[in-house]
Amino acid sequence: MFNSFNVTGSSLELLKIGEQGIIQFCNTQDENLLNQVISLGLTPGTYFTVEQQFPNVVINLRQGRVMISKEIARNIYVRIVNR
């Protein structure tokens, strides 16, 4: 018998518009990319909602909206929140 399952974690790049999550970590050794992520305020524990996925990813944070490249979104791993 098949049991359903839920995906609870993902790369930010794969989330759909309207999905919400909490940033867990950035999966890169590239210091420039890490500095960009930190300068945007995208640190572990940051709650967000996806507003746009193309051409760039736009997320809504408590302090405002942030636009990030697909490359950055691909390296940010999140916990998906169902609300």
Z-matrix of the N, CA and C atoms (Angstrom, degrees):
N
C 1 1.446
C 2 1.534 1 109.21
N 3 1.302 2 116.45 1 137.70
C 4 1.465 3 121.91 2 -178.54
C 5 1.520 4 110.16 3 -88.17
N 6 1.312 5 115.93 4 130.28
C 7 1.463 6 121.73 5 174.73
C 8 1.514 7 108.57 6 -105.46
N 9 1.320 8 116.48 7 138.11
C 10 1.464 9 119.52 8 178.72
C 11 1.528 10 109.39 9 -71.66
N 12 1.319 11 115.34 10 161.50
C 13 1.451 12 120.31 11 178.85
C 14 1.518 13 108.98 12 -142.72
N 15 1.310 14 115.58 13 161.95
C 16 1.461 15 122.13 14 178.25
C 17 1.519 16 109.36 15 -119.98
N 18 1.314 17 115.96 16 139.78
C 19 1.457 18 120.96 17 173.19
C 20 1.520 19 106.44 18 -87.39
N 21 1.326 20 116.71 19 125.32
C 22 1.462 21 119.41 20 -177.54
C 23 1.522 22 112.97 21 -109.19
N 24 1.332 23 117.48 22 -11.26
C 25 1.453 24 120.86 23 179.60
C 26 1.512 25 111.20 24 -138.94
N 27 1.330 26 115.88 25 153.10
C 28 1.459 27 120.15 26 -175.86
C 29 1.518 28 109.37 27 -168.70
N 30 1.321 29 114.97 28 166.37
C 31 1.451 30 120.87 29 167.47
C 32 1.530 31 106.97 30 -72.28
N 33 1.305 32 117.79 31 143.03
C 34 1.468 33 121.54 32 178.05
C 35 1.522 34 111.15 33 -56.93
N 36 1.309 35 117.08 34 -32.69
C 37 1.464 36 122.20 35 -178.86
C 38 1.530 37 112.13 36 -58.97
N 39 1.323 38 118.49 37 -28.39
C 40 1.465 39 122.41 38 -174.33
C 41 1.527 40 114.40 39 -91.18
N 42 1.325 41 118.04 40 -7.49
C 43 1.459 42 119.93 41 -179.70
C 44 1.518 43 110.98 42 -72.09
N 45 1.318 44 115.60 43 152.85
C 46 1.462 45 122.11 44 179.57
C 47 1.525 46 110.01 45 -96.48
N 48 1.317 47 114.99 46 161.08
C 49 1.463 48 120.95 47 177.01
C 50 1.524 49 108.62 48 -57.18
N 51 1.330 50 115.49 49 133.52
C 52 1.455 51 121.67 50 179.79
C 53 1.522 52 114.08 51 93.88
N 54 1.332 53 117.06 52 -17.17
C 55 1.464 54 118.64 53 179.08
C 56 1.523 55 109.87 54 -73.59
N 57 1.323 56 114.78 55 149.50
C 58 1.454 57 121.69 56 -177.81
C 59 1.517 58 109.52 57 -118.35
N 60 1.316 59 115.77 58 152.01
C 61 1.452 60 119.10 59 179.84
C 62 1.509 61 112.71 60 -160.07
N 63 1.322 62 113.14 61 177.71
C 64 1.457 63 122.17 62 176.88
C 65 1.526 64 106.96 63 -128.54
N 66 1.319 65 116.45 64 127.43
C 67 1.463 66 120.83 65 -178.93
C 68 1.526 67 109.52 66 -65.89
N 69 1.347 68 115.47 67 131.96
C 70 1.461 69 121.94 68 179.92
C 71 1.528 70 111.79 69 -103.79
N 72 1.344 71 116.79 70 -50.69
C 73 1.462 72 120.01 71 -179.59
C 74 1.521 73 110.25 72 -165.51
N 75 1.337 74 115.28 73 165.35
C 76 1.460 75 122.27 74 175.97
C 77 1.525 76 107.44 75 -110.97
N 78 1.318 77 116.52 76 122.87
C 79 1.464 78 122.59 77 -173.39
C 80 1.531 79 111.12 78 -96.78
N 81 1.321 80 116.14 79 72.48
C 82 1.463 81 120.28 80 177.91
C 83 1.525 82 110.00 81 -153.78
N 84 1.307 83 115.52 82 153.82
C 85 1.464 84 121.89 83 174.19
C 86 1.531 85 110.51 84 -105.05
N 87 1.334 86 116.72 85 -0.81
C 88 1.462 87 122.91 86 -178.75
C 89 1.532 88 109.24 87 -75.47
N 90 1.332 89 116.75 88 110.03
C 91 1.462 90 121.01 89 -177.43
C 92 1.518 91 112.93 90 -60.96
N 93 1.336 92 117.87 91 -37.81
C 94 1.465 93 120.70 92 178.83
C 95 1.523 94 110.78 93 -62.34
N 96 1.327 95 116.65 94 -43.61
C 97 1.460 96 120.92 95 179.21
C 98 1.526 97 110.25 96 -64.98
N 99 1.330 98 117.02 97 -43.57
C 100 1.467 99 120.53 98 178.29
C 101 1.523 100 111.34 99 -60.78
N 102 1.331 101 117.02 100 -41.79
C 103 1.466 102 120.55 101 178.66
C 104 1.522 103 111.60 102 -64.25
N 105 1.342 104 117.39 103 -37.86
C 106 1.468 105 120.78 104 176.70
C 107 1.523 106 110.36 105 -62.74
N 108 1.323 107 116.03 106 -45.28
C 109 1.467 108 120.93 107 -179.15
C 110 1.530 109 110.17 108 -60.94
N 111 1.317 110 116.91 109 -46.80
C 112 1.465 111 121.22 110 -179.70
C 113 1.522 112 110.94 111 -64.57
N 114 1.338 113 117.77 112 -42.04
C 115 1.469 114 120.86 113 -178.98
C 116 1.527 115 112.16 114 -64.92
N 117 1.330 116 116.99 115 -25.09
C 118 1.466 117 121.04 116 177.22
C 119 1.530 118 112.05 117 -82.92
N 120 1.329 119 116.89 118 -4.74
C 121 1.462 120 120.74 119 -179.61
C 122 1.516 121 113.50 120 81.75
N 123 1.337 122 116.95 121 18.88
C 124 1.461 123 121.28 122 -177.48
C 125 1.524 124 109.52 123 -94.30
N 126 1.312 125 115.56 124 77.22
C 127 1.456 126 121.88 125 -177.49
C 128 1.527 127 110.09 126 -108.83
N 129 1.332 128 117.61 127 160.00
C 130 1.465 129 119.64 128 178.76
C 131 1.526 130 111.47 129 -52.72
N 132 1.327 131 114.95 130 135.99
C 133 1.458 132 121.23 131 -178.68
C 134 1.517 133 114.07 132 95.92
N 135 1.341 134 117.57 133 -8.73
C 136 1.463 135 121.22 134 -179.35
C 137 1.526 136 110.20 135 -73.23
N 138 1.329 137 116.00 136 125.49
C 139 1.465 138 123.23 137 179.34
C 140 1.529 139 108.93 138 -89.92
N 141 1.340 140 117.72 139 141.56
C 142 1.461 141 121.35 140 -177.70
C 143 1.524 142 111.16 141 -152.54
N 144 1.343 143 114.66 142 165.82
C 145 1.464 144 123.52 143 171.69
C 146 1.523 145 107.32 144 -129.08
N 147 1.341 146 117.42 145 135.02
C 148 1.464 147 121.70 146 178.84
C 149 1.524 148 109.00 147 -78.38
N 150 1.341 149 116.66 148 126.91
C 151 1.463 150 121.78 149 179.30
C 152 1.524 151 112.78 150 -107.94
N 153 1.315 152 117.85 151 -27.35
C 154 1.468 153 121.68 152 -176.36
C 155 1.524 154 108.19 153 -152.69
N 156 1.348 155 116.49 154 146.73
C 157 1.461 156 120.35 155 179.06
C 158 1.527 157 113.62 156 -121.78
N 159 1.328 158 118.35 157 -9.81
C 160 1.462 159 120.03 158 -177.37
C 161 1.511 160 109.81 159 -144.60
N 162 1.307 161 120.26 160 139.06
C 163 1.461 162 128.84 161 -1.53
C 164 1.529 163 112.64 162 -76.37
N 165 1.326 164 117.24 163 -25.78
C 166 1.462 165 121.52 164 174.91
C 167 1.516 166 108.52 165 -115.55
N 168 1.307 167 115.90 166 165.69
C 169 1.460 168 121.17 167 178.23
C 170 1.527 169 108.11 168 -89.05
N 171 1.329 170 116.19 169 129.96
C 172 1.463 171 121.38 170 175.17
C 173 1.521 172 106.99 171 -117.07
N 174 1.337 173 115.26 172 126.05
C 175 1.457 174 119.73 173 177.35
C 176 1.518 175 109.13 174 -121.68
N 177 1.316 176 114.80 175 149.01
C 178 1.453 177 121.62 176 178.74
C 179 1.522 178 107.86 177 -101.92
N 180 1.322 179 115.54 178 118.68
C 181 1.457 180 122.30 179 176.15
C 182 1.520 181 107.80 180 -102.64
N 183 1.293 182 117.67 181 171.68
C 184 1.475 183 120.11 182 177.73
C 185 1.525 184 111.39 183 -61.19
N 186 1.341 185 116.74 184 -33.50
C 187 1.466 186 120.19 185 -177.60
C 188 1.524 187 113.63 186 -92.51
N 189 1.326 188 118.34 187 3.44
C 190 1.461 189 120.68 188 177.81
C 191 1.514 190 112.51 189 140.55
N 192 1.324 191 115.29 190 -172.85
C 193 1.461 192 121.81 191 -178.76
C 194 1.520 193 110.52 192 -94.62
N 195 1.347 194 114.98 193 146.72
C 196 1.460 195 121.35 194 179.04
C 197 1.520 196 108.28 195 -132.68
N 198 1.344 197 116.26 196 132.92
C 199 1.461 198 121.06 197 175.47
C 200 1.526 199 107.66 198 -104.75
N 201 1.342 200 115.72 199 129.97
C 202 1.459 201 120.36 200 179.84
C 203 1.521 202 109.84 201 -131.13
N 204 1.309 203 115.56 202 154.83
C 205 1.467 204 120.71 203 179.72
C 206 1.526 205 110.01 204 -73.80
N 207 1.325 206 115.39 205 161.43
C 208 1.465 207 121.09 206 175.88
C 209 1.527 208 110.30 207 -60.69
N 210 1.340 209 117.23 208 -35.76
C 211 1.469 210 120.69 209 179.89
C 212 1.524 211 111.09 210 -60.83
N 213 1.322 212 116.31 211 -45.52
C 214 1.463 213 119.63 212 178.59
C 215 1.523 214 109.85 213 -65.96
N 216 1.330 215 117.46 214 -46.26
C 217 1.469 216 121.45 215 -179.19
C 218 1.528 217 111.36 216 -59.06
N 219 1.312 218 116.98 217 -35.42
C 220 1.473 219 122.16 218 -179.84
C 221 1.530 220 111.27 219 -63.99
N 222 1.319 221 117.49 220 -29.03
C 223 1.462 222 122.04 221 -176.28
C 224 1.523 223 114.52 222 -96.10
N 225 1.329 224 117.40 223 -4.40
C 226 1.460 225 120.89 224 179.17
C 227 1.525 226 108.34 225 -98.62
N 228 1.326 227 115.65 226 123.08
C 229 1.463 228 120.78 227 178.47
C 230 1.519 229 109.75 228 -104.51
N 231 1.326 230 114.65 229 138.26
C 232 1.456 231 121.23 230 -171.26
C 233 1.527 232 111.11 231 -131.18
N 234 1.324 233 114.24 232 159.08
C 235 1.462 234 121.31 233 169.07
C 236 1.518 235 106.12 234 -99.62
N 237 1.325 236 116.72 235 125.01
C 238 1.461 237 121.66 236 -178.65
C 239 1.524 238 108.61 237 -77.67
N 240 1.339 239 115.51 238 134.64
C 241 1.457 240 121.82 239 -178.19
C 242 1.519 241 108.42 240 -113.52
N 243 1.313 242 117.08 241 127.87
C 244 1.472 243 121.53 242 175.24
C 245 1.514 244 108.36 243 -99.55
N 246 1.326 245 116.17 244 117.44
C 247 1.476 246 120.49 245 178.78
C 248 1.489 247 109.90 246 -126.79
